[in-house]
Amino acid sequence: MGPLSTRRVFRKCKRLVRDNARRCGAVVEELGGQVPALLPGYRVKILDGNALAGTHHRLKELRQTTAAALPGKSLVVLDPALGLAIDVIPCEDGHAQERSLFTEVLQTVQARDLWVEDRNFCTLGFIFGVAQKRGFVLVREHKGLPWQATGELRYAGRTDTGRVYEQEVQITNEEGQTLKLRRVVIRLDEPTRDGETEVALLSNVRGVRTLKLARLYLRRWTIEGLFNVLTTTLACEQKGLGYPRAALFSFCVTLVAYNALATVKAALRGVHGSIKVEEEVSLPLVAEHVCRNYEGMMVGLPPEEWLPFGELSAPDLAGCLRHWAAMVCLAKVRKAKSKPRKKGKARPARDSSKPHVSTARLLAARRQRQ
């Protein structure tokens, strides 16, 4: 199969996810199960990349190497208001940079979109490309992005994570075009896992309070929750799928399964309230509950009983989901209560001369001391 066949497969993968998101989105809206808008007047889209883990070395070409065999990666777009994965851009080259896929992302940008991304997406081409389509960005600053300050850094208040500052800057592309941006700097109360004490954001959004933008960026982590469910609950990484097209198709099918779960959660929000469900319901537990009861359910309701649901309109399907959601016991799918993180003791430096220790000897030494 040649390159044309690969493009055809990926077009079908994208069409599969987009069509599924459109159908599920209509049901979510009928249910009234949207999360309150993160920024009224804008359609927030969270963009992030996902690299599939290495597969088994079953293919002949992989049997002579011990390196991890990467079947591909993808960019995924999450609509946090609907809770759905609304788009995917697959790439079969596991070594490809995410930036090589930006052109395909820009083709999907619409007016009033607000794209929230990590620093990997902070490039002149992407920021200008979104702005030229009357879209907006809220992106973490990359140290390699050149900008010029047009105003002083001034204090804007504080969030739960630190003090917030703002300044006016501008960027210039290769054609000499300039774009004015707001630079939001958060000086953290506690450093990140990488030891960073400051987070800088860039945005072309106007008329919105600086603190609101700073808090909005924290919602970018909701897409990490999506990837966690895909990996740990829905098993999107199949070790036996060595061919990239097969692995990426499987990943896209898993996105469709995730959207089905997200629609179930939207039904719960529509009945039990958005705040209660977002704070208490665990999507992995919902999936586990379905898996545990699936076999018995299919005995009482064989496949032919489900066929009529494929022909229901969005309002009719929403009515069924609303009826069933009212009978769900939320206690069975409740999240575990998180405990406040304790500051751990500093770990000793790694001693390269002692790469391993005997646990039994350490315990024997402890008993001897006691």
Sine and cosine of phi, psi and omega as CSV:
sin_phi,cos_phi,sin_psi,cos_psi,sin_omega,cos_omega
0.00,0.00,0.77,-0.64,-0.08,-1.00
-1.00,0.03,-0.06,-1.00,0.00,-1.00
-0.84,0.54,-0.59,0.81,0.00,-1.00
-0.88,0.48,-0.63,0.77,0.02,-1.00
-0.90,0.43,-0.63,0.77,0.03,-1.00
-0.89,0.46,-0.71,0.70,0.02,-1.00
-0.88,0.47,-0.62,0.79,-0.01,-1.00
-0.91,0.41,-0.66,0.75,0.02,-1.00
-0.88,0.47,-0.70,0.71,-0.04,-1.00
-0.94,0.35,-0.54,0.84,0.09,-1.00
-0.88,0.48,-0.65,0.76,0.01,-1.00
-0.93,0.37,-0.60,0.80,0.05,-1.00
-0.88,0.47,-0.73,0.69,0.01,-1.00
-0.90,0.43,-0.65,0.76,0.00,-1.00
-0.90,0.43,-0.60,0.80,0.02,-1.00
-0.86,0.50,-0.76,0.65,-0.04,-1.00
-0.93,0.36,-0.68,0.74,-0.03,-1.00
-0.91,0.42,-0.68,0.73,0.00,-1.00
-0.92,0.40,-0.66,0.75,0.05,-1.00
-0.88,0.47,-0.68,0.73,0.01,-1.00
-0.90,0.44,-0.62,0.79,0.02,-1.00
-0.90,0.44,-0.70,0.71,-0.01,-1.00
-0.92,0.39,-0.72,0.70,0.01,-1.00
-0.91,0.42,-0.60,0.80,0.02,-1.00
-0.88,0.47,-0.64,0.77,0.03,-1.00
-0.90,0.45,-0.61,0.79,0.02,-1.00
-0.93,0.36,-0.68,0.73,0.00,-1.00
-0.87,0.50,-0.66,0.75,0.01,-1.00
-0.92,0.39,-0.61,0.79,0.06,-1.00
-0.90,0.43,-0.56,0.83,0.01,-1.00
-0.97,0.26,-0.30,0.95,-0.14,-0.99
0.92,0.39,0.54,0.84,-0.10,-0.99
-0.99,-0.14,0.28,0.96,0.02,-1.00
-0.95,0.32,0.49,-0.87,0.18,-0.98
-0.97,0.24,0.61,-0.79,0.04,-1.00
-0.76,0.65,0.66,-0.75,-0.09,-1.00
-0.82,0.58,0.74,-0.67,0.01,-1.00
-0.93,0.36,-0.55,0.83,0.03,-1.00
-0.51,-0.86,0.99,-0.11,-0.05,-1.00
-0.80,0.60,0.67,-0.74,-0.01,-1.00
0.99,-0.11,-0.17,0.99,0.00,-1.00
-0.78,-0.62,0.50,-0.86,0.17,-0.99
-0.99,-0.17,0.96,-0.27,-0.06,-1.00
-0.97,0.23,0.74,-0.68,0.08,-1.00
-0.77,-0.64,0.79,-0.61,0.01,-1.00
-0.98,-0.22,0.82,-0.58,-0.08,-1.00
-0.90,-0.43,0.73,-0.68,0.06,-1.00
-0.41,-0.91,0.31,-0.95,-0.01,-1.00
-0.98,-0.22,0.42,-0.91,0.03,-1.00
-0.66,-0.75,0.81,-0.59,0.04,-1.00
-0.96,-0.27,0.80,-0.60,0.02,-1.00
-0.95,0.31,0.61,-0.79,-0.02,-1.00
-0.93,0.36,0.30,-0.95,-0.02,-1.00
-0.88,0.47,0.55,-0.84,-0.04,-1.00
-0.98,-0.21,0.07,-1.00,0.13,-0.99
-0.91,0.42,0.39,-0.92,-0.03,-1.00
-1.00,-0.07,0.80,0.60,-0.04,-1.00
-0.98,0.19,-0.51,0.86,-0.01,-1.00
-0.93,0.37,0.57,-0.82,-0.05,-1.00
-0.83,0.56,-0.64,0.77,-0.06,-1.00
-0.93,0.36,-0.28,0.96,-0.06,-1.00
-0.99,-0.17,-0.14,0.99,-0.14,-0.99
-0.96,0.27,-0.25,0.97,-0.04,-1.00
-0.98,-0.17,0.16,0.99,-0.01,-1.00
-0.79,-0.62,0.53,-0.85,0.07,-1.00
-0.98,-0.19,-0.08,1.00,0.00,-1.00
-0.94,0.34,0.46,-0.89,0.03,-1.00
-0.89,0.46,0.72,-0.69,-0.01,-1.00
-1.00,-0.07,0.96,-0.27,-0.08,-1.00
-1.00,0.00,0.87,-0.49,-0.06,-1.00
-1.00,0.09,-0.09,1.00,0.03,-1.00
0.58,-0.82,-0.01,-1.00,0.03,-1.00
-0.55,-0.83,0.06,-1.00,-0.02,-1.00
-0.37,-0.93,0.35,-0.94,0.20,-0.98
-0.96,-0.26,0.70,-0.72,-0.02,-1.00
-0.85,-0.53,0.66,-0.75,0.03,-1.00
-0.93,-0.36,0.82,-0.57,0.02,-1.00
-0.94,-0.33,0.75,-0.66,0.16,-0.99
-1.00,-0.09,0.98,-0.22,-0.10,-0.99
-0.93,0.37,-0.40,0.92,0.02,-1.00
-0.94,0.35,-0.67,0.74,0.03,-1.00
-1.00,0.07,-0.39,0.92,-0.07,-1.00
0.98,0.21,0.34,0.94,-0.11,-0.99
-0.91,-0.40,0.55,-0.84,0.21,-0.98
-0.98,0.18,0.94,-0.35,-0.16,-0.99
-0.99,-0.16,-0.18,0.98,0.00,-1.00
-0.34,-0.94,0.40,-0.92,0.06,-1.00
-0.55,-0.84,0.59,-0.81,0.07,-1.00
-0.81,-0.59,0.99,-0.16,-0.06,-1.00
-0.99,0.14,0.46,-0.89,0.05,-1.00
-0.59,-0.81,0.80,-0.59,-0.09,-1.00
-0.99,0.14,-0.20,0.98,0.01,-1.00
-1.00,0.06,0.96,-0.30,-0.04,-1.00
-0.91,0.42,-0.31,0.95,0.01,-1.00
-0.99,-0.11,-0.05,1.00,-0.06,-1.00
-0.92,0.39,0.58,-0.81,0.08,-1.00
-0.98,0.21,0.53,-0.85,0.02,-1.00
-0.86,0.50,-0.50,0.87,-0.05,-1.00
-0.91,0.41,-0.38,0.92,0.02,-1.00
-0.94,0.34,-0.21,0.98,-0.02,-1.00
-0.98,-0.20,0.03,1.00,-0.08,-1.00
-0.88,0.47,-0.57,0.82,-0.03,-1.00
-0.85,0.52,-0.67,0.75,0.01,-1.00
-0.93,0.38,-0.56,0.83,0.04,-1.00
-0.91,0.41,-0.70,0.71,-0.05,-1.00
-0.88,0.47,-0.46,0.89,0.02,-1.00
-0.92,0.40,-0.32,0.95,-0.04,-1.00
-0.99,-0.17,-0.08,1.00,-0.07,-1.00
-0.93,0.37,0.70,-0.72,0.05,-1.00
-0.84,-0.55,0.33,-0.94,0.03,-1.00
-0.86,0.51,0.63,-0.77,0.02,-1.00
0.96,0.29,0.12,0.99,0.17,-0.99
-0.94,0.33,0.61,-0.79,0.15,-0.99
-0.86,-0.51,0.95,-0.32,-0.07,-1.00
-1.00,-0.05,0.85,-0.53,0.00,-1.00
-0.95,-0.32,0.84,-0.55,-0.12,-0.99
-0.57,-0.82,0.25,-0.97,0.09,-1.00
-0.99,0.12,0.04,-1.00,-0.12,-0.99
-0.91,0.42,-0.37,0.93,0.03,-1.00
-0.87,0.50,-0.38,0.92,-0.04,-1.00
-0.99,-0.14,0.13,0.99,-0.03,-1.00
-1.00,0.02,0.99,0.11,0.04,-1.00
-0.77,-0.64,0.39,-0.92,0.03,-1.00
-0.87,0.49,-0.70,0.72,-0.05,-1.00
-0.87,0.49,-0.68,0.74,-0.05,-1.00
-0.95,0.31,-0.72,0.70,-0.03,-1.00
-0.89,0.46,-0.73,0.69,0.03,-1.00
-0.91,0.42,-0.63,0.78,-0.01,-1.00
-0.88,0.48,-0.66,0.75,0.04,-1.00
-0.93,0.38,-0.70,0.72,-0.04,-1.00
-0.90,0.44,-0.59,0.81,-0.01,-1.00
-0.91,0.41,-0.36,0.93,0.06,-1.00
-0.99,-0.16,0.32,0.95,0.02,-1.00
0.87,0.49,0.55,0.83,0.10,-0.99
-0.97,-0.24,0.00,-1.00,-0.08,-1.00
-0.70,-0.71,0.40,-0.92,0.01,-1.00
-0.78,-0.62,0.46,-0.89,0.23,-0.97
-0.66,-0.75,0.99,-0.15,-0.20,-0.98
-0.77,-0.64,0.59,-0.81,0.07,-1.00
-0.95,0.33,0.69,-0.73,-0.08,-1.00
-0.93,0.37,0.72,-0.69,0.12,-0.99
-0.99,-0.12,0.67,-0.74,-0.06,-1.00
-0.89,0.46,-0.37,0.93,-0.02,-1.00
-1.00,0.10,-0.05,1.00,-0.02,-1.00
-1.00,0.06,0.86,-0.51,0.02,-1.00
-0.98,0.18,0.74,-0.67,0.08,-1.00
-0.61,-0.79,0.38,-0.92,0.01,-1.00
-0.87,-0.50,0.77,-0.64,0.01,-1.00
-0.96,0.29,0.73,-0.68,0.10,-1.00
-0.89,-0.45,0.10,0.99,0.01,-1.00
-0.37,-0.93,0.26,-0.97,-0.01,-1.00
-0.99,0.16,0.46,-0.89,0.09,-1.00
-0.97,0.26,0.83,-0.55,-0.06,-1.00
-0.78,-0.63,0.49,-0.87,-0.06,-1.00
-0.95,0.31,0.70,-0.72,-0.03,-1.00
-0.86,-0.51,-0.10,0.99,-0.02,-1.00
0.78,-0.63,-0.31,-0.95,0.01,-1.00
-0.60,-0.80,0.44,-0.90,0.09,-1.00
-0.93,-0.37,-0.13,-0.99,0.01,-1.00
-0.92,0.39,-0.33,0.94,-0.09,-1.00
-0.97,-0.22,-0.24,0.97,0.00,-1.00
0.27,-0.96,-0.07,-1.00,0.01,-1.00
-0.99,0.13,0.59,-0.81,-0.10,-1.00
-0.89,-0.46,0.70,-0.71,0.04,-1.00
-0.80,-0.61,0.32,-0.95,-0.01,-1.00
-0.61,-0.79,0.53,-0.85,0.14,-0.99
-0.47,-0.88,0.38,-0.93,0.04,-1.00
-1.00,-0.02,0.73,-0.68,0.04,-1.00
-0.69,-0.73,0.14,-0.99,0.11,-0.99
-0.60,-0.80,0.47,-0.88,0.04,-1.00
-0.86,-0.52,0.40,-0.92,-0.04,-1.00
-0.74,-0.67,0.76,-0.66,0.00,-1.00
-1.00,-0.04,-0.06,-1.00,-0.08,-1.00
-0.92,0.40,-0.42,0.91,0.01,-1.00
-1.00,0.09,0.02,1.00,-0.01,-1.00
1.00,0.07,0.07,1.00,0.05,-1.00
-0.97,0.25,0.60,-0.80,0.00,-1.00
-0.90,-0.43,0.44,-0.90,0.01,-1.00
-0.62,-0.78,0.80,-0.60,0.02,-1.00
-0.99,0.12,0.71,-0.71,-0.02,-1.00
-0.75,-0.66,0.34,-0.94,0.17,-0.98
-0.98,-0.19,0.75,-0.66,0.05,-1.00
-0.95,-0.30,0.90,-0.43,-0.04,-1.00
-0.96,-0.28,0.85,-0.53,-0.04,-1.00
-0.92,-0.39,0.82,-0.58,0.03,-1.00
-0.93,-0.35,0.91,-0.41,0.06,-1.00
-1.00,-0.05,0.94,-0.33,-0.22,-0.98
-0.96,0.28,0.57,-0.82,0.10,-0.99
-0.94,0.34,-0.56,0.83,0.04,-1.00
-0.77,-0.63,0.64,-0.77,-0.02,-1.00
-0.92,0.39,0.40,-0.92,0.06,-1.00
-0.96,0.29,0.06,-1.00,0.03,-1.00
-0.87,0.49,-0.43,0.90,0.02,-1.00
-1.00,0.02,0.08,1.00,0.02,-1.00
0.99,0.11,0.17,0.98,-0.01,-1.00
-0.99,0.16,0.69,-0.72,-0.02,-1.00
-0.96,-0.28,-0.01,1.00,-0.07,-1.00
-0.58,-0.81,0.69,-0.73,0.07,-1.00
-0.85,-0.53,0.80,-0.60,0.01,-1.00
-0.92,-0.40,0.70,-0.71,0.00,-1.00
-0.87,-0.50,0.48,-0.88,0.08,-1.00
-0.83,-0.55,0.67,-0.74,-0.01,-1.00
-0.45,-0.89,0.53,-0.85,0.11,-0.99
-0.97,-0.25,0.26,0.97,0.05,-1.00
-0.97,0.23,0.75,-0.66,0.02,-1.00
-0.90,-0.44,0.38,-0.93,0.09,-1.00
0.97,0.25,0.26,0.96,0.02,-1.00
-0.84,-0.55,0.67,-0.74,-0.03,-1.00
-0.87,0.50,0.60,-0.80,-0.02,-1.00
-0.86,0.51,-0.68,0.73,-0.02,-1.00
-0.89,0.45,-0.56,0.83,0.01,-1.00
-0.92,0.39,-0.64,0.77,0.06,-1.00
-0.91,0.42,-0.66,0.75,0.00,-1.00
-0.89,0.46,-0.67,0.74,0.01,-1.00
-0.95,0.32,-0.56,0.83,0.00,-1.00
-0.89,0.46,-0.61,0.79,-0.03,-1.00
-0.89,0.45,-0.49,0.87,0.02,-1.00
-0.89,0.46,-0.42,0.91,0.00,-1.00
-0.95,0.30,-0.11,0.99,0.07,-1.00
-0.86,0.51,-0.43,0.90,-0.05,-1.00
-0.95,0.32,-0.18,0.98,0.05,-1.00
-0.89,0.45,-0.47,0.88,0.02,-1.00
-0.96,0.28,-0.42,0.91,0.10,-0.99
-0.92,0.39,-0.56,0.83,0.08,-1.00
-0.90,0.43,-0.62,0.78,0.07,-1.00
-0.86,0.50,-0.75,0.66,-0.02,-1.00
-0.90,0.44,-0.56,0.83,0.02,-1.00
-0.90,0.43,-0.68,0.73,0.03,-1.00
-0.91,0.41,-0.66,0.75,0.01,-1.00
-0.86,0.51,-0.65,0.76,-0.11,-0.99
-0.99,0.12,-0.77,0.64,-0.15,-0.99
-1.00,0.05,-0.49,0.87,-0.09,-1.00
-0.98,-0.22,-0.71,0.71,-0.08,-1.00
-0.99,-0.15,-0.03,1.00,0.10,-1.00
0.80,0.59,0.86,0.50,-0.03,-1.00
-0.96,0.27,-0.29,0.96,-0.02,-1.00
-0.97,-0.23,0.99,-0.17,-0.01,-1.00
-1.00,-0.07,0.92,-0.39,-0.09,-1.00
-0.88,0.48,-0.45,0.89,-0.05,-1.00
-0.99,0.13,-0.12,0.99,-0.04,-1.00
-1.00,-0.08,1.00,0.04,-0.04,-1.00
-0.99,0.15,-0.50,0.87,0.01,-1.00
-0.95,0.31,0.79,-0.61,-0.09,-1.00
-0.82,0.57,-0.68,0.73,-0.04,-1.00
-0.90,0.44,-0.61,0.79,0.03,-1.00
-0.92,0.39,-0.69,0.73,-0.02,-1.00
-0.91,0.42,-0.66,0.75,-0.02,-1.00
-0.96,0.29,-0.57,0.82,0.09,-1.00
-0.89,0.45,-0.67,0.74,0.04,-1.00
-0.88,0.48,-0.64,0.77,0.02,-1.00
-0.89,0.46,-0.66,0.75,0.00,-1.00
-0.92,0.39,-0.61,0.79,0.07,-1.00
-0.89,0.45,-0.59,0.80,0.04,-1.00
-0.92,0.40,-0.58,0.82,0.09,-1.00
-0.88,0.47,-0.63,0.78,0.05,-1.00
-0.89,0.45,-0.67,0.74,0.04,-1.00
-0.89,0.45,-0.63,0.78,0.04,-1.00
-0.88,0.47,-0.67,0.74,0.00,-1.00
-0.89,0.45,-0.55,0.84,0.07,-1.00
-0.90,0.43,-0.68,0.74,0.06,-1.00
-0.90,0.43,-0.66,0.75,-0.01,-1.00
-0.90,0.44,-0.55,0.84,0.05,-1.00
-0.93,0.37,-0.62,0.79,0.08,-1.00
-0.88,0.48,-0.69,0.73,0.02,-1.00
-0.90,0.43,-0.58,0.81,0.06,-1.00
-0.90,0.44,-0.61,0.80,0.05,-1.00
-0.89,0.45,-0.65,0.76,0.05,-1.00
-0.91,0.42,-0.63,0.77,0.04,-1.00
-0.89,0.45,-0.66,0.75,-0.02,-1.00
-0.90,0.43,-0.46,0.89,-0.04,-1.00
-0.99,-0.13,-0.71,0.70,-0.14,-0.99
-0.99,-0.15,-0.10,0.99,0.01,-1.00
0.98,-0.21,0.68,-0.74,-0.09,-1.00
-0.90,0.44,-0.73,0.68,-0.08,-1.00
-0.89,0.45,-0.72,0.70,-0.03,-1.00
-0.88,0.48,-0.72,0.69,-0.05,-1.00
-0.93,0.36,-0.68,0.74,-0.02,-1.00
-0.90,0.44,-0.56,0.83,-0.03,-1.00
-0.99,0.13,-0.49,0.87,-0.19,-0.98
-0.93,-0.37,-0.51,0.86,-0.15,-0.99
-1.00,0.05,0.73,-0.68,0.04,-1.00
-0.98,-0.19,0.87,-0.49,0.01,-1.00
-0.90,0.44,-0.64,0.77,0.08,-1.00
-0.86,0.50,-0.59,0.81,0.03,-1.00
-0.94,0.35,-0.56,0.83,0.08,-1.00
-0.88,0.47,-0.72,0.69,0.02,-1.00
-0.89,0.45,-0.67,0.74,0.02,-1.00
-0.89,0.45,-0.64,0.77,0.01,-1.00
-0.89,0.46,-0.66,0.75,0.02,-1.00
-0.91,0.42,-0.71,0.70,-0.01,-1.00
-0.87,0.49,-0.64,0.77,-0.07,-1.00
-0.92,0.38,-0.52,0.86,-0.09,-1.00
-0.97,-0.24,-0.03,1.00,-0.13,-0.99
-0.88,0.47,-0.76,0.65,-0.09,-1.00
-0.87,0.50,-0.71,0.70,0.01,-1.00
-0.92,0.40,-0.59,0.81,0.01,-1.00
-0.90,0.43,-0.63,0.77,-0.03,-1.00
-0.95,0.31,-0.34,0.94,0.11,-0.99
-0.94,0.35,-0.69,0.72,0.00,-1.00
-0.98,0.19,-0.47,0.89,-0.01,-1.00
-0.79,-0.62,1.00,0.06,-0.03,-1.00
-0.89,0.45,0.24,-0.97,-0.10,-1.00
-0.78,0.62,-0.62,0.78,-0.06,-1.00
-0.90,0.43,-0.38,0.93,0.02,-1.00
-0.94,0.34,-0.36,0.93,-0.06,-1.00
-1.00,-0.02,-0.25,0.97,-0.09,-1.00
-0.85,0.53,-0.65,0.76,-0.01,-1.00
-0.86,0.50,-0.44,0.90,-0.03,-1.00
-0.93,0.37,-0.41,0.91,0.03,-1.00
-0.94,0.35,-0.29,0.96,-0.03,-1.00
-0.96,-0.27,0.03,1.00,-0.02,-1.00
-0.95,0.31,0.55,-0.83,0.12,-0.99
-0.97,0.25,0.25,-0.97,0.00,-1.00
-0.85,0.53,-0.70,0.71,0.02,-1.00
-0.89,0.46,-0.63,0.77,-0.02,-1.00
-0.93,0.36,-0.68,0.73,0.02,-1.00
-0.91,0.41,-0.62,0.78,0.04,-1.00
-0.88,0.47,-0.60,0.80,0.03,-1.00
-0.89,0.46,-0.66,0.75,0.04,-1.00
-0.90,0.43,-0.72,0.70,-0.03,-1.00
-0.90,0.44,-0.62,0.78,0.01,-1.00
-0.90,0.44,-0.65,0.76,0.00,-1.00
-0.90,0.43,-0.70,0.72,-0.01,-1.00
-0.94,0.33,-0.61,0.79,-0.03,-1.00
-0.89,0.46,-0.53,0.85,0.00,-1.00
-0.91,0.42,-0.36,0.93,-0.04,-1.00
-0.99,-0.16,0.03,1.00,-0.02,-1.00
-0.98,0.21,0.71,-0.70,0.11,-0.99
-1.00,0.01,0.96,-0.28,-0.08,-1.00
-0.90,0.44,-0.40,0.92,-0.02,-1.00
-0.88,0.47,-0.45,0.89,-0.03,-1.00
-0.98,0.22,-0.27,0.96,-0.01,-1.00
-0.82,-0.57,0.51,0.86,-0.07,-1.00
-0.99,0.15,0.64,-0.77,0.05,-1.00
-0.91,0.41,0.49,-0.87,0.15,-0.99
-0.95,0.31,0.66,-0.75,-0.01,-1.00
-0.94,0.33,0.79,-0.61,-0.01,-1.00
-0.99,0.13,0.66,-0.75,0.03,-1.00
-0.99,-0.12,0.52,-0.85,0.03,-1.00
-0.87,0.50,0.68,-0.73,-0.06,-1.00
-0.94,0.34,0.76,-0.65,0.05,-1.00
-1.00,-0.03,0.57,-0.82,0.05,-1.00
-0.96,0.29,0.87,-0.49,-0.02,-1.00
-0.99,0.17,0.35,-0.94,0.06,-1.00
-0.95,0.30,0.50,-0.86,0.00,-1.00
-0.90,0.44,0.77,-0.64,-0.01,-1.00
-0.98,0.18,0.60,-0.80,0.01,-1.00
-0.90,0.43,0.44,-0.90,0.02,-1.00
-0.90,0.43,0.54,-0.84,-0.02,-1.00
-0.94,0.35,0.76,-0.65,0.02,-1.00
-0.98,-0.17,0.96,-0.30,-0.06,-1.00
-0.92,0.39,-0.34,0.94,0.01,-1.00
-0.98,0.22,-0.27,0.96,0.04,-1.00
-0.81,-0.59,0.98,0.18,-0.07,-1.00
-0.94,0.35,-0.28,0.96,0.01,-1.00
-0.46,-0.89,0.31,-0.95,0.01,-1.00
-0.70,-0.71,0.31,-0.95,0.07,-1.00
-0.99,-0.10,0.90,-0.44,0.00,-1.00
-0.88,0.48,-0.66,0.75,-0.02,-1.00
-0.86,0.51,-0.65,0.76,0.01,-1.00
-0.93,0.37,-0.61,0.79,0.03,-1.00
-0.90,0.44,-0.68,0.74,0.01,-1.00
-0.93,0.38,-0.60,0.80,0.05,-1.00
-0.89,0.45,-0.65,0.76,0.04,-1.00
-0.90,0.43,-0.62,0.78,0.03,-1.00
-0.89,0.45,-0.69,0.72,0.01,-1.00
-0.89,0.46,-0.59,0.81,0.01,-1.00
-0.92,0.40,-0.63,0.78,0.03,-1.00
-0.90,0.43,-0.62,0.78,-0.03,-1.00
-0.95,0.31,0.00,0.00,0.00,0.00
